[in-house]
């Protein structure tokens, strides 16, 4: 354990007062000059942006002078800084070249999500919320764990526990999952890599061992978790000026940034540096997005371990119909995606429609590995008889602008049925909001309802995880659709499933359905829901892993 002194970088009086009450150091900025109220100051470079070529000769000397100045005034500094601050990349560079941890200051605005902002947030060792913004509000924009700094003068940090090496064992395929977000992160996207990490070895009967590499901090991580911080542009920097390959890398990132987001664009280089320092051996590497730029790590996995690689698209990338790509930007994104997929032995996606939108050479193998409900949380008991009362419709999760719920909510109210919402609330008097619930509690609430509601837009590529939860709770499912329902990914996934109702998302069609609908006398039985578990889809993935890792070949010795 090591004690660090927080150094809060701010000119905000309220932030300064909160920092002083904790006896923390305050670093202020006045134009180009930064200074401690109790000591001297120093003038760093006017613009300290690595992406904008500011870490060059002789400017790098100015960067280093700032760190030396801080160190002369503070023992074991921990910079506490906002995303977007003129010194934010200095904090990332300080961690890269001097090993200083940093914390995130969240004052009046939620943290930004550009390359630097995401890196500063995901690698932060704690959060300082000195004003009106709360951890709950921060959680609406940041899915990672939010550990607030204690109000002590010094902050104690323990070094991460050493991760055992992945070594060869006869008959065991060694798998590395690479997921920027995983572990204690919130949101449905992390359920996929988390389940694979926690359950794949057991489901394979011990024939597969699994490590996972993540960018986001993972307090009290279990064994075989590799936390590799994303330091943004500082990832490719050293103590001196940028070397040529680093300059080329940043130039490519700047160019790609004209077409698609550069979030986590340099994290693959951090992964390479981390595993270069170790002697692990992996047979199969699964990289799951988004963010998608870490797919570049597949190149390293093949070169370093001769590993088979799987690139897992939870959402489409270049062909995502929700992305605001212009014609030129989409062409660039398609070109990049094709390049990523050239490095894959298998590309996976969550449904047929998303698989069709994968941009790859026709020779690349594309497979569907569905999401599903997590059977480890327990399946609720199904009542023998439906509870008396009005018909209870329920929606879980959040709503999107392409499929607003207003028409359905009003129609449900008009016919005297109930509408329940679990998750992000609807500010409508007729809606019964249950709020944000742990997943196990959510499924228990669902099991008291009659019919789960979901939406299928004109885009037709959604297979929402809420549908799996409805099936786990034994509910009927109402799909309010727009566009061609028969060609949607959800229709293909639910083909042949009893108790699924497709209704056009307009008022006359909804009212016609509601006036005729009567729920079954009891919930649907267990058999209906078994094939939609995460264990079922994970076993399919295990089969692919074992297949592509089979390096054996037969030799006919008689010829």
N, C-alpha and C positions, 0 to 999 in steps of 0.2 A: 504494500500500500504506500502511496506517495501523496503528500499534501501539496496542493496547488493554490496559488493566490489569484482570485478572479480579478481581471482588469477589464472594466466596463468601458467600451468605446462609445461615448455619447455626449451630446451637448444639451440634451433634453433635461430641464430642471427636475421634473418628476422622477426620471430615471436616475439622475444623479443623487437625489435625496434618498431613494430606495437603496441604492448601492452604498451610500454612506452609512445608512442605518445598519448595514451588515458589515461595516468596516472593510469594504472592498475598495480597491484602487479605481480611480477614474482617469481615463485618458480622453482628453478633449482635443478638438480640432478647430483651428482658427485659420481659414484659408488653407494655405499649404502647410502651415505649422501645426504639429501635434505636440501636446504638452501635458504634464501632470500638474495639477494645482499646487502640489507641495514640492515641485522640483522644476528642472529645466525642460527644454523642448528640443525638437529636431524638425527639420523640414525634409520630408520625403519627396519622391518624384510627384509631379503634378497629377499624373494619371498612373495608378498602380493596377493596370489590367493586363494580365499575362496574354489574354487573347488578342490584345491590341499591340503586341510586340513591345511592351514596356519593360520586359525582363531581359534587356539587352545591355551590352557595354555602352556607356559606363553606368547606366541606370541601376544595374544590379547592385552596385556598391551602395546606392542610396537605400535600396530595400534592406540590405544587410545592416546598414547603420541604424535603421529604425529598430530592428530586432535587438541589436546590441544596446541601444539606448534604453529600451524597455527592460532588458535584463539587468542593466545597471541600477535600475530603480526598484525592481520587483524580483523577489525570489520565487522561482518556479511559476512563471506566469501562465495563466489560462485566459486567453482573450475571450471576452463576451461581446458579441458583435451582431448587428443586424445584417440580413441579406440586403444587398444593394448599397451598403456602406462603401465609401471610397477605399476603405482599408480591408474589405471582406476577403479579397484574394490574398492579402498579406497574411491573414489568419490561416488560410489553407496552405500557403507556402511555408509558414512557420511550423506547421505540423509536419510537412514533408521534409524540410531540411534540418529542423531542430527537435522534432518530436513533441512540440507543445500541443496539448489538447485544447480544444476551444468549446465554447458553449454558445447557444443562440439567444440573442436578445430579441424579444417580440414585444414591441411597444404599441404603436398605433395601427400598424398594418400587419396582415398575415405575411409570412415569408414568401418571397418570390420563388418561381420554379424554373428559371433558366438554368443553364449549365452550372453557373457558379452558385445560384441560390439553392438548387437541389443538393449540390455537393455539401454546402455549408450546413444545410439542415440535416441531411442523412448521416453525416459524420459527427454531428455535435454530441458531446458527452453529457449534455444537460440543457435545460431551458430556463431562461430568466424572464418572467412575466410580471413586470413591476407596475403595470397600469391596469386599465379596465379589461383588456382581453384576458380571457380565462383559458385554462387547458381544454375545456370542452369546446370553446369556440375555435381554438387552434386545431382541435381534432377534426373540424369540418374540412380543413384543407390539407392536413398532414396525417397520413395513415400510419406513420411509425409510432413507436412508443414515446410518450411524453414524460420524461423524468425531470421534474423541476429541481433546480439547484437548492440545496439547503441554505438557510439564512445564517450560516456560520462564516467566520472570517476566512477560513481555509476550507478547501474542498478536497476530500479524500477520494482518490481513484485507485482502484486495484488493477494491476496488469491483467490482460486476458489470460485465461487458463490455457496452457499449451494444448494444441490439438494433436492427437496421436496420428502418426503417419499411416496412410493407406498403403498396405503392403500386399503382396501377392499371396493368395491362398488357393490351393487346388480346388477346382470346382466352383469357385466363387467369382462372380463378375463384380468388379469394383466400379461403382457408379458415383459420379460427381454431378450434383444438381447445382446450377448457377441461376440464382434468382435475386434480382436487386432488392425486391421487397419479400420478406418471409418472416417466420417466427412470430413475434408479438405484434406485427403490423395488423391493422384492421382492414376490413374490406374483403369482398368475395375473391379477389384475384389471388390472395395469398393462400387460400384454402387448398388450391391445387398443389403447389410445391410443398406446402407443409405436410399434407397427407402423404405424398410420395416419400418424403424424408422419414416420416414417422412410421409408416406402415409397409413400405415396399419390401423391406428385408423379411418381415414376418410373413407377408403374403407369398413371397417366393420360396418359403421353406428354407431360408438361409442360403439360397443360391445366389443372392444379390446382397452386397453391402453398400450402404449409402452414406456419403458425405454431402454437405451442402455449403455453398459459398454465398454470402449475402453482403450487401453494402450497408444496410441500415443497422444501427446499433441493436444488439440483442442482449439485454441484461440477463445474467445467470443462464447463459446459453448451455444447452446440453452438449455432451461429447460429440465430436465430429462436425461441429459448426465452425466454419471459417469466416470470421467477420473481417472483411477487407474494405476499409473506408474508401469512399469515392472523394477524391480531393480536387475534382474538376481539372482545370488547366494546370494546376500545380502538380498533378500526377506526373507529367512529362518533364517537369523542371528539376534542376539541381541547384547546388549552391551558387554556381556561376551562370554565365549566359546560356541561353538555350542552345543545345547542340543542333546539328542540321536536321536529324530525323524528327526531333521534337518540333522544330519550326515547321517542317513539312506536315506533321500530324495536325498541328493547330491550324495551318492554312487549309487543310482538307476539311476540318471541322467548321471553319468559317464559311467555306464554300457550300458545304452541305446545309449549313444553318439557313441559307437562303431558301431552302426547299422544305425541310422538315426539322422538328425539334431536335436539339442536341443534348437533351437531358441524358446524363450517364454516358455521353459519347466517348469519354476517355477512361471509363471504369475498367474496360478490358485490359488496358495497360497496367492498372493497379493490380489486377488479378495475375497478370503475367509476372510482375515483380514479386508478388507474394509467393507464387508457386515456384519461381526460380530459386527462392531461398530455402526450399524444402525438397524432400526426396520422395514425395508421394508418387504412386503409380495408379492410374485409373484406366479402365477398359472402355467405359462409355461415359460421355459427358452430355448431359441434357441442359440446354440453356433455354430458359422460359422467359418470354416477354409479354407485356411491355414493362419498362422501356426496351426498345429493340436493338440499339447500337451495341450492347454487350454481346450480340450474336457474333461479333468479330472474334471473340475468344475461341470459337471453334477452330480457327486457323492454328492458334497456339496449341490447342489440345491434340490436334493431329500431329503437329511437328514435335511436341514434347513427349507425348505418351503413345503416339500412334493409335490414339483412341478413336472409336466410332463416335459419331456425333449426332445428336437429335436436337433440332431447333423447334421449339414449341411456341406456336402463335395462339395466345389466348384470344387476341383480337386480330383482325386483318391489319396489315401495315400500309403499304402503298395504295391498296384498293379499298381502304376503309371508307365506306360511303359517308361516315360522319366527319371525316377529316376535310378541312377546307383547302384542298390542294388545287392550285391552278394547273393548267396544262403542262407548263414547263416543270413546275415543282413535282408533279406526279411522275413525269418521265424520269426525273432524277431519282426519286424515291424507288421507282420500279427497277431502275438500273442497279441501285444499291441492294435492294432486296434480292434480286437475281444473284448478285455476287455473294451475299450471305448464304443463300441456299445451295450454291455450288460447293460450300464447305460442309454440307450436311449429308449424312448417310440416309437419314429419314427426317422428313418434316412432318410435324403433327399439328393438329388444330382441334377445336372443340366441337365442330359440327361440319356437315357436308358443304353448306354454303361457304363458310369461311375457308374450307379446304379448297374449294373451287377458285377462290380469290388469291390463293398463294401464287406468287410470281416466281417461277422456277423453270429450269430446263425440263422438257418432258420426261427426261430419263430419271429425274429426282423422284423418289418414292414419297408419297404423301398419304398419311394415315389420320383417321379421326380417333381421338381419345376424348370421350365425353367427360364433362364434369358430372357431378352427382351429389346425392346427399351423404352426409358423414354418418354412417351407421354406428360409429363408436359412441355417439351422443345418446344412443338409445332410441328405439322407435316407440312412439307413444302407444299406449293401449287403445285399441279401437273399440268404441262403445257398441254394444249389441243393438242398441236402438238410438236413433237420433233424438237429441234433446228437443223438447217442445219449444215453440216460439217462432218468431219471424225467421225467414230464410236469412242466413248469415253469410254474406260475401266478405272476402278478406283479400287484401293486397299487402305483400311484404316487400320492403326495400324502398327504392326511390323512384320518382317519376322523371321522365325526360320530355323535353319540349316537343319532340316529334310525335309523342303519343300522350297528350294531356288527358287527365281522367275526368274532367268536368262533366262531360255528357253522361258518362256512366253513373257518376255519383248522383246527379240530379234525377236520372231515371230510376235508380234504386230507391231514392227517397219517395218518388212519386207513387211507386207501387207498394210502399210500406215495408220493404225489406231493410236490412241493416248493412252498412258498409263499415268494415273495420280496417284500420291501417296500422301495420307494424313497421317501425323504422321511422324515416323522416316524416314528420307530421304534415297533415293537410289542414290548413286554417279554414275549415268549413264546419259549420255547426252540426250538420248531419253526420259527419264522420266521427267514428269512435277511435281515437288515436291511442295506441298502446305504447308508443315511444320506442326508443332503442332498447333492445333486449339481447341478452346473451343468446347464442344460437339455440341451445337446448331449451331455454324458456320460450323462444319464438316458436319452435316446433310444437311445444305443448299448447300454446295459445292457438296455433293453427288447427290443432286436432279438435278444438271445440267449435270449429266453424263448419260450414257446409260446402263452400265452393271457393277455390282460390282463383284470383283474377290476374291475368298477365296480358301483355300487349305485343302485337306483332306489327311492325311498321311497314311502310312501302318498301323499305330496304330489305326486309325479310331475312336478315342474318342473325337475329337474336335467338339464343336458347338460354334464357335467364336462369340463374341458379335457383330463383324462387320456385320455379316449376318443380324442381327436384324435391324441394321441401314440401310443396303441396302433395306430391305423390307419397312422400314419407309419412305425412299426416293422414293419408287415406282420403284426401279430399277429391271431389270432382274438380275439373279445371275448366275455366271459361277463358278462351282466347279472343280478345277483341282485336280484330285484324284490319289492316288497310292494305291495299294492293292485292297481289295474287297470293291468296292463302296457301293454295296447293303447292306453290313453288317455294314456300318459306322453309328455312332450316328447322323451325319448330314443328311444322307439319310432318316433315320426314322423321324427326326424332320420335314423335308421339303416334306415328302410324300404328293402328291396331290397338291402341290403349283405350280401354273402356272408360267412360265418364268424362270425355273431353268434348267440349262444345265450342264450335267456331262461329262467331257472330261478327258481322260487319260493324265497325266502330262508328255507327251513326245512330241518332236517336230513334227513328222508327224501327230499325232492326233490333236495337237493344230492348225497346219496350215490348216488341213482339215476343222476344225470347223470355223476358222476365215474367210476362203475363202467363206464359205457358209452362214455365219451369217449375218443377218440383224435385227437391233433392231426394236421393234414395233413402230408404228407412234406416240404413246404417252406413258406416264408412266402407270404402273399398278394402278388400282383404289384402293380406300380406303378399300374396303371390304377385300381385300387380306391381308392387314397388321394388321387389328384390333386384331386378335387372338395372335399376337406376341408381344403385349405390356407387360410392367412390371405389369400393373394393372391386367391383366388377370391372370398371374401366381401368383401374390400376393393374389388374391381372392381365388385361390386354397389353398394357405397356410393358409389363414384365416379359411377356411372350416375345415382343419385338426386341427388347434388350437382349434376351438370351439368344435370339436368332441372329442378330447382327454381330454379336460378340463371338459367335462360333467361327473360330479361325481354322477349324480342322478341315482337312481335305483327304480324300481317299487316293491311294496309289495302287494301281494294279501291278503287282510284282511278277505276274506271269507274262507280261509283254516285254 
